[in-house]
Amino acid sequence: PQAATSFDGQPGLVAWQGGQALYPRFRLQTAEAGEFTCCDPEQGLTLVLSFETSGDTLVARTRLESDHRITLHHLAAPVLPGPQMGAEILDFAGRWIGEFQLQRSPWRTGVHMREARMGRSGHEHPPLAYFPEAGASNTQGTVFAMHYGWSGGHVMYAEELADGRRQIQWGHATGTRQSGQIFHSAPLYLAVSDQGLNGCAVAFQRLVRDHIVQWPEPERARPVHYNCWEAVYFDHDPAVLKDIATRAADLGAERFVLDDGWFGKRDDDTSSLGDWNIDPRKWPEGLTPLIDHVEACGMRFGLWVEPEMVNLNSDLARAHPEWILGPSDQIEGRQQRVLDLSKPVVRDYLYRKLATLLAGHRIDYLKWDHNRLLPIGNAAQTDGIYALLRDLRTAFPDVEIESCASGGGRIDAGILGLTHRVWLSDSNDASERLRIQHDAALMLPAAVTGSHVGPRHCHTSGRVHDICYRAWVAAQRHMGFEMDPRELTEDEAGVLRDVTQWWKDNRDWRMAADILRLDSQDPSVIAEQQLAQDGSRFVVFAGRAATSHQILPRPLRLTALEPDATYRVELTNREAAHHLSRRDLPIKQGALTLTGQFLMQHGMTLPWSFPDRMWVVEGTKL
């Protein structure tokens, strides 16, 4: 939409030249192969709208070219009409240890605006929204969905005009670009479904897994992680960490990640970011002896880094204060500041430091963190991190990279095109994770979503959860451990080994499966069905997050099965069924043979359980 045509809503382009606002009148010049070129010769502007398919999504982009240098405030990706049959807008809020909080807003006259201005896609405003028609649920109804694939902050307008017309716009966060002559939107990924939210969710899951992420070893099974952060924090002792590695491998871990605290003089979070040299006090022989031990245990080695950040108490900040982004008197986040990655000299420094580490050690994996917001919105910062990651990926194509940003603060298709896994949340509380994973499945497949078994006594919530519950929640996604294995009792270690082995036995098909959110009539139950690509098998995870209002469990309907097919259905963790269950349910006695029609129309009645428990049901088509 153009302001020059007296459009009374939000225009798709807001720009200035020489202090004067521009009001272009674009006219279509050419249209071919999904690309539409529009020009305003009087103002020297060319606008190109392009469309292509990627998997089951449509990808839309905008390019703006100017004959003169202009200042851009807002450039929308191709603007789309909002659904006239839609009743509400589903988008996401969140915070640290509380990511992907689904929220619903009604369509109404005016602008529904979401904007992330602080340099990340963000906990607070993930660049993802769903637009269901009235009556749509997880499993049925017409739904439209959009994802803006950019990591540096974004804006969304969902606007209803007074005459009833609706429009939806996405773009970079307003006013965050430098002046120039050529501008691009990020790709806007579009999905539509007549099978409820799940149809769009599956389109995005497949997009991320099969088209966006560039896997270093596509045929390699996803390895079980061990991360030492919540076991030792900054207290690195080589002998202790070798012992922990041995125990982790015995539990089934296949990759050992050494977290924060290995470099500079990093005894807490107040110093040494930017000084990417191994701390000789903690590691007098370097990291190689630990790497040797990890590999002798049958695991690969990973390392935590946070290259975009710097502490004032660091050799780097003392040598180059001019490399720090923002004012000198800015408010710090987590005792740290941000390096200005728009500067080539900063990117060159970071590349040399990381390349030296990777070339000098057998490092299979980088956990790449980003633990504060930017002091000022700056799209050039995101362009800089993309450039640094591209250079590292080119030089070290076999290294896998995880995107972590205080947990899930930077999750989008832009960063995932250069990384391979996301740390969904710093919360290892199983109940919180159950909900976060469920809602994040509206975009993320299991293969990229890290989920770890945390400590018995959760460090972020204070709750204590049973090892079975913690293990099965982690097993829903890309599984790992983060507790101190020395705290486990023999029984707990046995449970964890068993669940981990189950995960390994099923990972090949499950890491390529579709995650389908189920419509539970009991709000205390959060349930999903993971369906194999060929439809031959499925697993249902039904987590009880609270006490039910009623005594008897309500049936849980499955979805996307073949109505006339017959399935063998079995409760995987049947031994967990409580003796207080008031009914002698057949599924407690052994495997059942049921039709797809029965499972989708009547559903399964699972045993009664206390809160903070998980039922796991496997199904195989006969």
N, C-alpha and C positions, 0 to 999 in steps of 0.2 A: 504493500500500500504506500502511496505517495502523498505527502502533505500538500504538494502543489495542485493536486486534483480536488482539494477541499475535503479530503477524507477526514472524518472526525474522530478517528481512533489513533492508535499508536502507529506512527510511520515506521517502515522497515529500514529506513536510512536517515540518520541524523548526522550532519557534517557541516564544517565551516571552512571557509577559505578567506584568509586575510581579515579575520574577525567578523566576517559576514556569513550568516546562515545560508546554506545551499538548499534550493528547492528544485531539484531536477524533475524533468518530465521525460521519462524514458519511453522509447518506442521500440517495439520488437523489430529487429533487423534480420536475424536468421534463426532457424529452428531445425536442428538436425542431430540425430544420434543421441537424444536425451539432453541436448545442450541448447539453451535459449539465450541469445545475445540481444541485449537492449542497449540503446544509445541515447545520449543527450548531447548532440554535437555543440550546442551553444555553450554548455558548461564543461565540455571536454571530459565527459564521464561515460564509461562503458560498464554495464552490469551484466554478468554472465550467471545464469542459473543452470546447474547441472544435476542430472539424476541418473543413478545407476543402481543395479541390484547387487546385493551381497548376501548370499544365503537366502533366507526368507524375509529379508528386510529391503526396504528402499532407502538409498543413501542420497541425501540432498545437500548441495553445497552452493554457496554464493561467492563470486569473485567480483571485486570492484576495482576498476582501473581509472586513474585520473591523469589528464595531461599536465596537471599542476599539483604541487604539494598541498595536501588538505589535512585538516584535523578531523578525525573520525570519532564521534561519540557512540554511535550504535550502528551496526550492520547486522541485519537478521539473515540467518540461513533462510532458504525459501519458505515463505510464510504460507501456512495452511489454514483452511477453514476449520473452525471447531465443529464437532458433531452436533447437529440440530436435535438429535434424539438423546443427547447426553444430559444426565441430571447432575453429575458431580465431576469433580477433578480429584484424582488421587495422585498426590505427590509425597515427598519424603522430607522429614526433619531429622534431627539427631544431635548427638553430642558425643564427647569422649565416653567410651564404654556404654554407649546407648545409640548405636548407629541404625540407620534405615527404619525410622519410625514412620509408618504409613499414616497419612492424615488425609481426611476427606473434606472438600470444600464444595459448596453448591455453585453451579453456574448461576450468575446473576449479573445485572447490568453494572458495568464498570470493569476494572482491571484487577485480575488476580496476578500478582507479580511475585516472583521468587528470584533473588539475586544473591550470588556468592561473590563477594568483592575482595576477599583477602588472599587470593593467589592460589587457592586449591579448589578442586571440585567440592570438597568440604564434607564434614559430618553434618553441617547445619542445613545444607541445601543440595543434596545430590542431584546431578543433572538428568533426572529421570522422572517421567510423569505418565500416568495412564488416564485415559478418557473413556470410561465405560458408558454405554447406553443404558437407559433405565432397565433395571431387572437383572443386569449382568452379575455373575458371581465368579468364583475361581474357575468353575468348570463349564459354564454355559453363558450365552449371550454375546453380543457384539461389543468389541473393545478396540480402541485405538491406543497406541503407545508411542512415546518418543524418547530418544536419548541423545543428548548433545555431547559428542565425543571430544571433550576438551578439558584439560586438567587445571587451567589457570583462572577459574572463576567465570561465571556465566550469568545470563539473565533469561528468564522466561516470562512472557506476557501471555496470559489467557484472558481474552477480552470479549465481552459481549456489549455490542453497541445498543443504543436506545431502540433501534429498529429491529433488534433481534439477531442481526448477523454476529457471527463469532469468528475470531481469528486467534491463532496460536503462533507466537514468535519465539525463537531461540537465538541467542548470540553470545559473544564474549561479554563479560561484565562491562557495563557502560563506562566510557571514559578511561579505559585502561590501556589504550594503544597509543603509540607514538605517532606523530605526524608522518605522512608518507604519500606514495602514489599508487601502491598496489596493496590491497587488503583481501583477506580470505576469511570466510567463516570456517568454523570446524565442521566436520561432517555431522549431519543430523540424521540419525537412524530412525526409520519409521516402520512400525509393525501394525498389522490389523488382524483381528481374530473373530471368528464366529463361534469359538469354543471357550469363551470367557477370558479371564486374565491369563490363564495358563497358555493359551495360544500365542499371545504376545511374549510371555515369559520364555517359552521354549524357543521362539524366534531369536530373542536376545541371547539366551544361553548358547544356542548353536552358533550364533554370530561370533560371540566372544571366543568360544572354544575352537571353532573350526576355521575362522577367517581372520579374526583380529590378532590373537596371540600367535606368535611365531616360535614354535617349540624348538628348543635346541636339539632334542632327540625325540622326534614324534612317536617312535615306536617303543620308547622306554616306559615301563610302568611307573606311575607316580609313586615316589618313595615316601615311606613313613618318616616323619621328621622327629628329631628331638632338638628343642631349643632350651638353653641353660639359663635364660634370664630369671625366671622366678625361682630357680634353685639357688643361685649364687649372687645375682645382681652384679655389682662392680667388684666383688671379692674374688678375684681370679687367682687360683692356686693350681698349677699344672697337675700335681698329684691328685687333688680332689677332682678336677675335671676329667682326668683319665679314669678315675674310679666311676664317676657318673656316666661317662661314655660306655664303659664296659656294661654297666647295669642297663643303660638305655638300649644297647644292642641286644641284650638278653631278653628284653621286653618286646623286641621286634623292630626297633628303629633302624632306618637305613640311611639317614642323613643326620649329621650332628652339626648344629649351628652354634657357633661361639658368638654370644651377643655382646652388648656394650661393655666397655671396660678394658679392652686389650691394648689401647694405644695411648700415646702421650703420657700424661700423669693423671689418668682418668679414674679417680677414686670416687667421684660423685658426678652430678650433672652440671657442676659449675666450671669445669675446665676442659681444655684440650681438644674440643671439636675444631677441626681444621688441621690438626697436627697428626696426620695419618702415618705415624711411625710406631712400630711395635714397642711397647713399654718394656725396657730391659729390667726394671725392678720386678715385674710380675713374670716376665718371660725371658729369663737370662739366656736361654738357648733358642729364643725365637719361637715361632708357632710350629715349626716343622716336627718336633717330637710329639706334640699333640696330634698333628695331622697323621703322622705315622701310626700312632696308636688307634686313632679313629678308623683308619683304613684297615688295620690289622683286625679290628672288630667287625669288619665287613660293611662299614658305612663310608659314605662320602662326606666331605667337609664343607661347611658353609660359614660365612662370616658376616657380622653386622657392620654396616657403615651408615653414616648420615652426611653425605658429601655437601649438601646444599647449606649446611649450618656451620656456625662458628661461635665459640665462646670468646668473650673479651679477654678472659684469662687463658690465652693461647699464644704460642709463638707466631702463628699466622696473623692474628688480629694486631699484635704489637708491631709486626713488620709491615702490614698492609691495611691500615684502618680504612683506606679509601676503597677497599673491595667490599665493604659492608653496605648492604642496601638500607636506605632510609636514614632518618635524622639521627644524630649522635645521642640525643636525649630520649630516644624512643622507649616505650615500655617493652620490657623483654618478656618472652614466653619461654618457659622451662629453662631459664637462666641462659638463653642463647639468642643469637641474632642470625640474620640470613645473609649469605654471600650473594653478590650481584652477578648472577649468571648471564646477564646480557653482555657482560664484558668478556671478550675472547680470552684475555689474559687469565681470568679466573677459571674459565673452563679448561684452559691449557694446563694450569696448575693441578686442578683436580684430576684431569685425565692422566697426567704423569704419575701422580700419587697412587691412583687406583690401578693403573697399568703395571706399575712396579710390584704392587701386592699380588696381582693376578699372575703375572709372569714368573714371580719368584716362589710361588706356593701352589700346591695342588688344591685350588679352591673351586668347588663345583657350583657354588651358590652364593649370592649376595642378598642379604636382607637389607633393603635400601629404605631407610627411615626418613621422616620429615615431620619433626615434632613441634612445629609452631606455624602459625599463620604468618603471612608476609606483613611487614609494617605498612606497606602501601600496595595497592593493586597495580600490577605491572605485567601485561601480557608478554613482554619481552623476556621476563624471567622464565616463563614456561617454554618459550621458544628455545631458550638457552639450555634448560634441562633436557628437552627432547634432543637437542644437538649433541650434548654430552653422552646421553644414553645411546644414541645411534653410533657414535664413534666407538664406544666401548663394546657394543654388540657386534660391530664389524670386526674389531680386533680380537674379541674373545667370544666367538659365536656359540661355544659349548657351555658357557656359564649361564645358569638360570638366575633370574633376578626377581625378588619379591618387592612389590610396592606396599610399603607400610607408611602410614602418616598418622601417628598417635592412634594406631589401629586403622579404621576405615575412612580416613580423612581425604584420601586421594584415590578414588575408584571410578574409573571411566575408561572409555574405549581408547582415548588418546594415550594414557599411560600404559594401558594393557597392550597396545601395539608395540611397546618397547620393553615390557616385562612379562612375567609368566605366572604370577601368583599374587594374590592380595591377602594381607593380614586384615581380616574383616573387622576385628575389634580387639582392643587390649583387654577386654573382659574375657576371662576364662571361666566365669560363672556359668554352669551348664544351663540353668533356667533362662538367663539372659541370652545366652548364645542360641538356645532353641528358637526364641522369637526373632532374633536378629537374622539368623540363617534363613528362617522361613520367609521373611519379607525381602531379604536380599536376593532370594531365588527368583524374584521378578526381573532380575537382570543376570545374575551370576550362575554359571555352571559349577558343579562340584569340583571339577579338575583344577580350577584356579582359586578355590576358596579355602584358605587355611583354617583349620579348626583343631585345637589342641586340648588334651586332657590336662586340666589345671591341678593345682594343689588341693588336697582334701579340704583345707580351710582356705577359701578363696581370698586372694589378696586384694581384690577390688570391691567385693561386696560383703565380706565377712561371713558369708554363708558356708555351711558344711554340707557337702553332697556325697552321696554314696558313689563308689567307684563304678558301679554298673551304669548309673545314669550319666556320669561324666564321660565314660568311655563310649557309650552309644551315641551321645550327642556329637562328640568329635568324629565318630565313624560316619556321620551323615555327609561329611565333606572330605577335603584332602587332609587326612588324619595325621596327627602328631601328638607329642607329649611335651609338657612344659613344667611339670612338677619336679620336685627333687625325688628321684627314684629311691633314695635312701629312706624316705618316709614311709614307703609302702610296706604293709604287712605281707606275709606270704600269700594269704588269700587274695588280697588286693592285686598283687603282682600276677597271680594266676588268672584272675578275671581280665586284667589288661592284656595279658598274652593271648587269651582266647579271643577277645574281641578284635585285637589287632590281626590275628591270623584269619578271622572271618573277613575282615576288611581286605586283607591281601588276596584271599581266595576269590573275592568278588570285585576287586577293583577294576579289572580290565573292562568289564561291561558297565560297571556303575560310573566310572569316570567319563564315559561317553553317553550316559543315560540322560533322559529328560527328567527334570524335577517338576512334578505336578502338585501344586498345593490343593489339598482336599478341603471340601466344605464340611466342616464339623458342626453339628447342631449342638454340641456341648462346648461353650466358649472356653472351658478350661483345657480343652484338648487342642494341641497344635499338631497337625498331621500333614504328611506329604507322601507321595507315591513316586518312586523312582522307576521309570519304565525303560527297559532296554530298547536300543534303536530298532531292533527287528521285532519287538513286541513279544518275544518268547518268554520273558521273565520280568518280575518286578519285585521291589521290596517296599513295604510301607513302614514308615517311622511315625508312631503316634505317641507324642510326649504329653504327659499330664502336667501342666504348668501350675495348676491350682486345684483346690477342692471343688468338686462338682456341686451344683445346686440340688441335683436329684441323686437318689441312691443308686439306681441301676444305670449302667453305662448305656448310652444311646448308640445305635448302629452307626457305623462309619462307612459312607458310600465311597467306592473307588471310582476311577474314571479311565477313559481312553482304552478300555479293553475291548476285545472282540465279543459281541453279545452271544454268539452261538458257540464260541470256543469253551473248552473245559479247562479249568485250572486246578492244579494241586496247590493248596494253601496251607501253610504251616507256621505256627508261632515259634520263632527262632529261640527266644528266651523264655520258653515255657516254664522252666524251673523257677522263674521269678514270680509266678502266679501266687497270690496270697491265699492262705486258707480261709480268710474271712470273706472271700468272694461268695455272694449269696446265691449264685446259680451254678449249676454243673454244666458249664458251657462246653460244647463239643470241641472247640478249638483248643481247650486246655488238655484234652485227652490225646490229641495227635493230629495228623494231617487230615484235611478235608478235601473233597473233590466238589467244586462248585462251578457253575457257568459264569461267564462274564456278565450276562444279563442279571443274574442274582447279585453278584458283587457290586454292580453299579446301581441297581434299583433298590434292593433291600439293604445291602451293605453287610459289613462284618460287625458282630458284637464282640468286643474284646473284654477280657476279664477286668473286674474292679481292681483298682490299685490306689495306693496313697499318692499324694502329689509328688512331684519331682521323680517321676519314674517314666520309663520309655518302653513301649511295646514295639517289637520288631517282627514283622510278618513277611515271609518270603512266599512268592507265588511263581509257579512254572506252568506254562501252557502245555497241555498234553496233546 
